[in-house]
Each structure stands twice: as C-alpha cells, then as structure tokens.
Amino acid sequence: MKLHGTMRVNGRGYLEIGGCDAVELASRFGTPLYVVDEQLFRENCRAYYRAFTERHGGQVIYAAKTLFTLAVSRLVEEEGLGLDVVSGGELYTAQEAGFPMSRVYFHGNNKSPQELRLALEWRVGRIVVDNLYELELLERLAGELHVRAGVILRLTPGVEAHTHEYVKTGQIDSKFGLVIENGQALEGIKRALASKHLVLHGLHCHIGSQVFELESYAHAVNVMMDFAALVHRETGWAPAELDMGGGLGIYYAAGDEPRPVEEYADVMMQALTERAVAHHLPVPRLLVEPGRSISGPAGTTLYTVGAIKDIPGVRKYVAVDGGMGDNPRLALYQARYEACLANRAGAAPEEVVSVAGKCCESGDMLIWDIRLPRAVPGDILAVSCTGAYNYTMSMNYNRLPRPAMVLAADGRADLIVERETYSDLLRNDLIPARLRRERRLNVASVR
Ligand SMILES: *Cc1c(COP(=O)(O)O)cnc(C)c1O
C-alpha cells in the first residue's frame, strides 16, 4: 500500500496515521473506523489555495458531498476555502458549524422550494442554478423574501471526460445543467439577466470526477469561453466568474497517476486567459470545486478481519467487519483500493486475497485480488484513500450501525463522528397503536 500524508510504519511495525498507532486507534474506538489525517487534509486545501487563489486570484470551493461533518466544516473554513453544498442537509451542517454563508455555493439539479428558501434566508454567496424551472422558482421565492440572489448558471458543455460512466457529467445527455448546443443555456442567461431578483455573476460546468487528463479541462474552458463570447455578442453581458467544477483524479491504486494541483490550475488559467483575450472579453475569476482530491487521500478505514474462506484453486476471501455499508464505491463504480494489515504494516505480501464485507450481497466487496501478508482473524486491515465518497455515501443496509470517525494529528485522535448504536437504528421507527404489545412480552419473545 502506498503511504499517504503522515502515514508511516512505526517501530512496532504498525501503521501510524497523524502520529497515532492505527492498532491502538482500532482498540480504543472500535472498528470499522474512519481515520482522517488532519495534516494531509489541510495540506491538500493549502495546495489548492496556493495554486488557484495566491497564483491566479481564483476561488477554491470544497465539495462537501465528498466528506462533511461539523469538524470538517471547521477545517475548510480555517483553510480559507469556500464550500459547495448540494442539499438542505449539507447547508444546515455548514450553518450549524458556523461556516460563513457568503462563501457557500449551493448546487443541485432539483433543489426544493424549502431548500432554496433556506439558502435565500441564510444569504448563501451563490446559488448555482441548474435549469429553467429552478430559475423561475428562485425568481419567485427571492421576490417573496424581498432579496436579491447571486447566481451562477450551470451549463452542459458537451465535453466528455474519460472516466467512469456514472461520474461523467459534462456530456449533453446528462441530468445536470442547461445545454449550450440547443439554445437552452442562452435562454437561461437572458432570463436571469431580465430578472428583478437575481444577479447573474457567472457560468459553471463540471465535466466529471476522477479525471486525469488536464486537456479535458482546457477544452472545457475553451468551450465555455467561446460560448461566453457568443453570449456577449447577443446580450452585452460577460461572466465575471467561471466556475469549472471539480474532478481532479487521485491515486487509489497502481496505474493512477494524478496530476499536480498547480499544473491543473495553470492549464486552466492559461486556456482561460488566451481565450478571453482572443474574444476581447475580460478574464473572469476562475473558480474550482475540488472534493475528492482534498478529502480522498486524507481518509483511511480500519477494519477487523474475521472469517477467512479459502476455495483452493479459486479464491481466498478475507471478510472484514464493514463493507459496502461504509464504502459502497466498489459496488457502485468498480472502484479499486489498496490496503495493508495495520498490525504488520512492514511485512511482505505472501498471497493474493479478496477482501469481502459482511453484508448479505455477493457484490459486497472492498477489494478484488490484493497481495497481503497471510491474514488471520483479529488482524486490523487498513484501506487507504477512503476519505471521499465513503462516509457520505454510507448506509445502514442490514441494519449495520455506521462507523465512528476520528481526526488524527500530532499523536492525538479526536472523535468527530460517534459510532451509531443499535438504538440509533430505531430512532425513526414507530409501531402503530394496533401493533403495540406490552414491552414485557416483547422482551420475553426476544429471549
Ligand atoms: C462532485 C462535484 C464536485 C467535486 O468533484 P470531485 O471529483 O470530488 O472533485 C464539484 N462540483 C460539482 C458540481 C460536483 O458535482
């Protein structure tokens, strides 16, 4: 397993994250356990801040959907980034954490009237409007609340990123955004400009996720700026902000070759400047919305090994005490991961095994065919790069309680998400009167 951030193998041969012994973390907090490397998370934020804000005067907006809790909100705020939220729930979390609402960008292809009202009442910095229906709805709600809302329009540039089908978002056949080609985008801009309660600041696109080719971004910038030139000829309006979304790919396993953030910033900025000059347009402020490339490598999940099933000549399954409930990415995207045995982190691999979860699904796998030292029940398995789209996608399938999360730094580990309990699982369950029995009977029947 490639070591990320503050990871190292300590004197006992155990994996260490943020100066904390992973085996001790597992025994102190239980498994499965999400461990966030605070220093790496912050360093990733800083790399973006330096590359986009300090070098090019741009704005970095962290995508909350990848990893977000009250404590994570504090980190993002302290590092000076903006925040991309896509739901009332994420917005509420940011508000409760005290995140400055002026730095919040509200996304989503079907925001409800209630969500939009919240965003307007709390004065979020920008609402990224996805479609003509939303434009109309927002205009009405802003009118009712007597506020003017800063908006950006999300467009579909027709650029295909080379990535998994389910995380592509820039192609024309997408549920997101106003299509440039068929005139919808221009129509949206005209309506936004004519609106009394909306202030149109710029344009947005997001071509996909886990993207390695920076050329895709330069191409998308060109398409957006060519369109901006057309809009300028038609309306006299030019975007002050160009939001290019997120998507920079990260290292999960051998074969992944991520590009440096600085290069990513420079490639886009160069395309942006050239195209703006060519079209005699002012250079808009460049906005980016990184998620995975900030949170992904900063997360590691610790599991305890249990049952091991060897089918000679076929496959050896090593089952752990979590799985698709805490990490559904293999099931969803055929995602690949690396892992090591945290209690024998320095040991050489001895065999090829596949890591299975404990859910009642054959598809509940974490890793196919990984080389590991010979695992035995009780070993602690660490899966790296689980910071993004793991906790935020976790679920209670099979009524498995969701794991706890700790923030590790300088030898300290602080609990930032408590482990769910069995009683948490019943929090929303109700028994209608006609099915109620004496509690006593119920307990007896369990015994
Ligand atoms: C998912 C998403 C992001 C973040 O993508 P990453 O690949 O995690 O960087 C940013 N912006 C929008 C609109 C998104 O949908």
PDBQT file of the ligand as one rigid body, heavy atoms in Angstrom, charges set to zero:
ROOT
HETATM    1  C1  LIG A 501     -18.978  16.149  -7.398  1.00  0.00    +0.000 C 
HETATM    2  C2  LIG A 501     -18.810  17.552  -7.765  1.00  0.00    +0.000 A 
HETATM    3  C3  LIG A 501     -17.638  18.218  -7.412  1.00  0.00    +0.000 A 
HETATM    4  C4  LIG A 501     -16.471  17.544  -6.753  1.00  0.00    +0.000 C 
HETATM    5  O1  LIG A 501     -15.942  16.554  -7.577  1.00  0.00    +0.000 OA
HETATM    6  P1  LIG A 501     -14.607  15.782  -7.165  1.00  0.00    +0.000 P 
HETATM    7  O2  LIG A 501     -14.403  14.813  -8.268  1.00  0.00    +0.000 OA
HETATM    8  O3  LIG A 501     -14.867  15.117  -5.862  1.00  0.00    +0.000 OA
HETATM    9  O4  LIG A 501     -13.515  16.791  -7.090  1.00  0.00    +0.000 OA
HETATM   10  C5  LIG A 501     -17.561  19.564  -7.700  1.00  0.00    +0.000 A 
HETATM   11  N1  LIG A 501     -18.576  20.215  -8.314  1.00  0.00    +0.000 NA
HETATM   12  C6  LIG A 501     -19.720  19.592  -8.667  1.00  0.00    +0.000 A 
HETATM   13  C7  LIG A 501     -20.788  20.358  -9.323  1.00  0.00    +0.000 C 
HETATM   14  C8  LIG A 501     -19.867  18.242  -8.431  1.00  0.00    +0.000 A 
HETATM   15  O5  LIG A 501     -20.986  17.624  -8.804  1.00  0.00    +0.000 OA
ENDROOT
TORSDOF 0
